[in-house]
Amino acid sequence: MSDSAAPSLTMSGEQKPFTVKIEKQLDRLSERVKSLDLHPTEPWILISSYSGKVCIWNYQSQLVEKSFDVTESPVRSAKFVEREQWIIAGADDKFIRAFNYNSDEKIKEFEAHTDYIRCVAVHPTLPYVLSSSDDKLIKLWDWEKDWVCTRVFEGHSHYVMQVAFNPTDTNTFASASLDCSVNIWELGSPNPNFTLEAHSKGVNCVEFFTSGDKTYLLTGSDDYTAKVWDYESKTCVQTLKGHVGNITAVVCFHPEIPIIVTASEDGTVRVWDAITHRFEWTLNYELGRVWTVGCKKGSPLIVFGCDEGTVVAKVVSTQLEFCEPSD
């Protein structure tokens, strides 16, 4: 979809109505992209690929700043750790690796699981990394203790596809599994606090978001639906239907911009009103299946990782000014 063809959404907030649209800025053709992470302060996107390579791409200069030949296996998840100037990557060869992105030095390399690593998540303040795997386990690693595994979380009966920290209570996190469930955990306990029997098929992705003083979960599944969950009441408040392929990623811009974005193996991205949950429009960048979505707090950028490359887009929100009639 070209910039000029980007649809807009008119929404009624508490103050003035405003329009929202997603405008494509640029793309970068490449091999299959499996994960994306935006650096919190630099104009960098961390891109991990199915080939085993990880690169830092500058979306302003459109140049590769750094490239790491991590492994010959797919790297399904890679994250920045800004406070250490690291990147951390988890791969199908079962290893977690950490690199200093300034010096290119490999900080650590160790076998973390007995099967493919699907996700790594970095705690926002503590020296912790969570990893999830096809071995059905989630593990907590402490890099200040030479990457010792301080806890193993057991409870899923199939591959654990994603883990996400709760931004309003970073002592808790959620996990999504192909056993059709989402578990909520505390870092201090090896057993889940509670389980959501979330979907009729495997759950690929889970994210937290807040609206007002309420916390919600977003989940996406191989049943082609995404769901919005009230975290406190543990109930599904809306099912988002319309994709015709497995949903691979879910993101909410609320409260900055009240939209939900879902990405799918059907090659499309769908945009929803985060307040009414109404479907608004579809984006198709024609780069094959969409595997991952990246964004960062306080930035209008949203990035999509696909079979054939990466798309950088911008979420534009404009207040509609109402003019008083003249005399």
Secondary structure, DSSP 4 states (H G I P E B T S, - for coil): --GGG--EEEEE-SSSEEEEEEEEEEEEE-S-EEEEEE-SSSSEEEEEETTSEEEEEETTTTEEEEEEE--SS-EEEEEEEGGGTEEEEEETTSEEEEEETTT--EEEEEE--SS-EEEEEE-SSSSEEEEEETTS-EEEEEGGGTTEEEEEE---SS-EEEEEE-TT-TTEEEEEETTSEEEEEETT-SS-SEEEE--SS-EEEEEEEEETTEEEEEEEETTS-EEEEETTTTEEEEEE---SS-EEEEEE-TTTS-EEEEEETTS-EEEEETTT--EEEEE--SSS-EEEEEE-TT--EEEEEETTEEEEEEEEEEE---PPPP-
